[in-house]
């Protein structure tokens, strides 16, 4: 399957999910090009942006697993090329 550049945007509303998120990201680290995390303390959330170079199956697997975590929202945007 063809590899594409995808951005996974994650909003963390439940800080107790942080360890599970980091474990998941570590298990997909061979596909991750870069990562940026922003703690938004005033709102009590964290925003994480992940850039991946992976097939749609791999991206779907990660975003689905993230979305199953309590208090975590994950959405993806994939480049057309």
One Martini backbone bead per residue (centre of mass of N, CA, C, O) as a GRO file, in nm:
protein
   81
    1UNK     BB    1   0.100   0.034   0.018
    2UNK     BB    2   0.077   0.366   0.006
    3UNK     BB    3   0.253   0.638   0.102
    4UNK     BB    4   0.159   0.914   0.322
    5UNK     BB    5   0.091   1.232   0.423
    6UNK     BB    6   0.004   1.284   0.773
    7UNK     BB    7  -0.218   1.446   1.001
    8UNK     BB    8  -0.243   1.421   1.356
    9UNK     BB    9  -0.502   1.532   1.562
   10UNK     BB   10  -0.485   1.597   1.919
   11UNK     BB   11  -0.718   1.590   2.192
   12UNK     BB   12  -0.669   1.640   2.547
   13UNK     BB   13  -0.908   1.606   2.824
   14UNK     BB   14  -0.742   1.358   2.963
   15UNK     BB   15  -0.451   1.329   3.141
   16UNK     BB   16  -0.461   1.011   3.202
   17UNK     BB   17  -0.395   0.942   2.880
   18UNK     BB   18  -0.092   1.002   2.826
   19UNK     BB   19   0.050   0.725   2.849
   20UNK     BB   20  -0.113   0.585   2.623
   21UNK     BB   21  -0.031   0.775   2.400
   22UNK     BB   22   0.277   0.736   2.417
   23UNK     BB   23   0.270   0.431   2.362
   24UNK     BB   24   0.144   0.449   2.082
   25UNK     BB   25   0.353   0.636   1.949
   26UNK     BB   26   0.590   0.445   1.995
   27UNK     BB   27   0.467   0.206   1.816
   28UNK     BB   28   0.474   0.438   1.557
   29UNK     BB   29   0.769   0.570   1.514
   30UNK     BB   30   0.846   0.475   1.214
   31UNK     BB   31   0.614   0.695   1.094
   32UNK     BB   32   0.729   0.940   1.243
   33UNK     BB   33   0.841   1.268   1.169
   34UNK     BB   34   0.661   1.446   1.380
   35UNK     BB   35   0.621   1.653   1.690
   36UNK     BB   36   0.357   1.845   1.865
   37UNK     BB   37   0.316   2.008   2.185
   38UNK     BB   38   0.028   2.170   2.360
   39UNK     BB   39  -0.028   2.328   2.647
   40UNK     BB   40  -0.363   2.428   2.773
   41UNK     BB   41  -0.413   2.532   3.081
   42UNK     BB   42  -0.666   2.722   3.076
   43UNK     BB   43  -0.841   2.460   2.947
   44UNK     BB   44  -0.729   2.164   3.021
   45UNK     BB   45  -0.545   2.095   2.765
   46UNK     BB   46  -0.413   1.910   2.481
   47UNK     BB   47  -0.201   1.945   2.189
   48UNK     BB   48  -0.142   1.715   1.914
   49UNK     BB   49   0.100   1.684   1.645
   50UNK     BB   50   0.123   1.448   1.375
   51UNK     BB   51   0.367   1.330   1.146
   52UNK     BB   52   0.314   1.107   0.869
   53UNK     BB   53   0.461   0.814   0.691
   54UNK     BB   54   0.187   0.635   0.562
   55UNK     BB   55  -0.051   0.430   0.547
   56UNK     BB   56  -0.388   0.417   0.587
   57UNK     BB   57  -0.387   0.177   0.783
   58UNK     BB   58  -0.194   0.295   0.995
   59UNK     BB   59  -0.347   0.556   1.054
   60UNK     BB   60  -0.616   0.420   1.136
   61UNK     BB   61  -0.505   0.264   1.372
   62UNK     BB   62  -0.411   0.500   1.542
   63UNK     BB   63  -0.672   0.677   1.547
   64UNK     BB   64  -0.854   0.456   1.666
   65UNK     BB   65  -0.697   0.411   1.932
   66UNK     BB   66  -0.717   0.702   2.029
   67UNK     BB   67  -1.038   0.725   2.016
   68UNK     BB   68  -1.075   0.502   2.257
   69UNK     BB   69  -0.987   0.706   2.445
   70UNK     BB   70  -1.049   0.875   2.721
   71UNK     BB   71  -1.051   1.210   2.626
   72UNK     BB   72  -0.996   1.154   2.307
   73UNK     BB   73  -0.915   1.330   2.004
   74UNK     BB   74  -0.902   1.218   1.651
   75UNK     BB   75  -0.758   1.357   1.347
   76UNK     BB   76  -0.728   1.358   0.984
   77UNK     BB   77  -0.478   1.459   0.730
   78UNK     BB   78  -0.429   1.411   0.374
   79UNK     BB   79  -0.234   1.406   0.123
   80UNK     BB   80  -0.266   1.370  -0.225
   81UNK     BB   81   0.045   1.272  -0.293
   0.00000   0.00000   0.00000
